[in-house]
């Protein structure tokens, strides 16, 4: 926008309004995610995890395995076999 404003539509600096309001929206998103700087936002990660868990529960309206338990994840990891570590000399570059 700034490039267009400076080189194509010279005169009034309308792109500064776009930059200003875009910056405000980015700051708003940052405050929504992390809270105020220096504030009591130490537990924001726990709040976000709780929100995500509630969202997953709401999505689980009959879909199979909508809510994961830690044991389920461990069970899935154990059932996956690691790839074979044997290779041929031709495979090496």
C-alpha positions in Angstrom: 0.0 0.0 0.0 2.8 2.4 0.9 4.5 1.6 -2.4 1.3 2.3 -4.4 0.8 5.5 -2.4 4.3 6.8 -2.9 4.9 6.0 -6.5 1.5 5.8 -8.2 -0.9 8.0 -6.3 1.3 10.8 -5.0 -0.1 13.5 -2.8 -2.2 12.6 0.1 -0.7 9.8 2.3 -3.8 7.6 2.6 -1.7 4.5 3.1 -0.8 5.7 6.6 -4.4 5.2 7.6 -4.3 1.6 6.4 -1.0 1.0 8.3 -2.5 2.6 11.5 -5.7 0.5 11.6 -3.9 -2.7 10.5 -1.4 -2.1 13.4 -4.3 -1.6 15.8 -5.9 -4.9 14.7 -2.6 -6.7 15.2 -2.2 -5.3 18.7 -5.8 -6.3 19.5 -5.1 -9.9 18.4 -1.9 -9.9 20.5 -3.8 -8.7 23.6 -6.5 -11.3 23.0 -3.9 -14.1 22.9 -1.3 -13.1 25.4 -3.0 -10.5 27.6 -1.6 -7.2 28.7 2.2 -7.0 29.0 3.3 -7.3 32.6 -0.1 -8.4 33.7 -1.1 -11.7 35.3 -1.0 -13.7 32.1 1.1 -16.6 33.4 -1.8 -19.0 33.0 -2.8 -18.0 29.5 -1.5 -21.3 28.1 -3.7 -23.3 30.5 -6.8 -21.2 29.6 -6.1 -21.8 25.9 -5.8 -25.5 26.5 -9.1 -25.5 28.4 -10.8 -23.6 25.5 -9.4 -26.2 23.0 -10.5 -29.1 25.1 -14.1 -27.6 25.3 -14.1 -27.1 21.6 -13.1 -30.7 21.0 -15.8 -31.9 23.3 -18.4 -29.9 21.5 -17.2 -31.4 18.2 -17.6 -34.9 19.6 -21.3 -35.1 18.8 -21.1 -38.7 17.6 -17.8 -38.6 15.8 -15.5 -41.4 16.7 -12.6 -40.5 19.1 -13.3 -36.7 19.3 -11.8 -36.4 22.7 -8.3 -37.8 23.1 -6.9 -39.2 26.3 -3.2 -39.4 27.1 -3.3 -43.2 27.2 -4.9 -43.2 23.7 -2.0 -41.2 22.3 0.6 -43.5 24.0 -1.2 -46.5 22.6 -1.1 -45.2 19.1 2.6 -44.4 19.3 3.4 -47.9 20.5 1.5 -49.5 17.6 3.5 -47.6 15.0 6.6 -49.6 14.0 9.8 -47.7 13.4 11.2 -47.8 9.9 13.8 -50.3 9.0 17.4 -49.2 9.6 18.9 -51.5 7.0 20.0 -49.9 3.8 22.0 -50.9 0.8 25.2 -49.2 -0.2 23.5 -48.0 -3.4 21.0 -46.0 -1.3 23.8 -43.8 0.1 24.8 -40.8 -1.8 
